[in-house]
Amino acid sequence: MKSKIWLSSPHMSGHEIGFINEAFDTNWIAPLGPNVTGFESDLTSYLQEDKEIAAVSSGTSALHLALILLNVTYGDEVICQSKTFSASANPIVYQGATPIFIDSEADTWNICPIQLEIAIKDRLSKGKKPKAIIAVHLYGMPYKVNEIHDISKKYDIPIVEDSAEALGSTFNNQKCGTFGDFAILSFNGNKIITTSGGGALVCNTLKQKEKAVFLATQAKDQNVAYVHSHIGYNYRMSNIVAGIGRGQMMTLDNHVQKRRSNYNFYKSQLESISDITFLKEPDHCYSNRWLTCVLLKNKNDQDKLRVHLEADNIETRPLWKPMHQQPVFKDAPSYLNGTSDDLFERGLCLPSGSNLTDEDLNRTVALIKQYFE
Ligand SMILES: *Cc1c(COP(=O)(O)O)cnc(C)c1O
């Protein structure tokens, strides 16, 4: 069997272990400590100095906290991009609220401004004002920031920016993860940097961050008598995990460069095949190219090509199955134009890790060329 080529696997820089050893040497084996504080400040310096960032146990918990801080509660409606990973939508249901799914547009594959406005008007006409909009920079490609945020302002509905896949991407030279009323990041094992598991909530004020940290550490009103006037969560990041994050931040820019060069390599090698198209960067967008995705002309090729590569121990994956197609969300209202269904049928994510070798990339490209010959 040939060696496995993964879709996106962890890529350590070597700097991580020093921060972990320091945590052991000083006995900071807890969900607080110098690595947590240090990782938060590394993220702030990277994203934008006036942001307040809380490191938490996952991107999902960060999304959950954002919805709590926006007072999303039982019976509310929350708008969410349909084409995304399920973690974008699940926290809506944790709060007892209903997700309202919005289809994609073709330029970025993200939330469609036209369907978004149709949905808001329709919900308003039914007497329900959505409490928030969850917009996603899918596969690292920024959503239509200007259009989506204009709609958010027009109807006064806050945006939770799901930047789990887009650390290192920019729109108009501003980093993704800085546009929303809240934004979230993920450091799960397959993301552009990883802490094994982890996430962050990006806030605009210190007060919001303090409230998030309070909720994430069991909502103790005061520390001696353990008085509680809120339901709390155990969502803070561990100091060990944060040590991995500090090491990963030292190499984040390299990871972005490498993933972009993967995309450029695939494109240069495969764009002459008329059955394959690539998602281009629209004006003002700079994508971290977390995953390189291709669209196949013929939907029958999607699974056949995947199996062809799998036979050679190369992992690929269809694009995310839209949330409006998921059994668990079958009753949720959705506003559709057909784009995300089509992307799901014809799209394939290629191996995209920052640790892929030239040999890995050449092997993958050779098999794809062979398939289409
Ligand atoms: C990974 C991911 C999340 C969830 O992050 P976790 O850290 O795995 O909880 C949320 N949204 C999107 C779009 C993701 O890709």
The ligand as a Gaussian input file, in Angstrom:
#p B3LYP/6-31G(d) Opt

LIG

0 1
 C      -14.347000      23.322000      12.331000
 C      -15.494000      24.213000      12.166000
 C      -16.269000      24.643000      13.273000
 C      -16.152000      24.055000      14.636000
 O      -14.942000      24.134000      15.243000
 P      -14.514000      23.032000      16.331000
 O      -13.283000      23.637000      16.906000
 O      -14.251000      21.760000      15.591000
 O      -15.607000      22.925000      17.330000
 C      -17.269000      25.568000      13.045000
 N      -17.525000      26.042000      11.826000
 C      -16.826000      25.637000      10.744000
 C      -17.161000      26.223000       9.408000
 C      -15.810000      24.696000      10.878000
 O      -15.141000      24.273000       9.789000

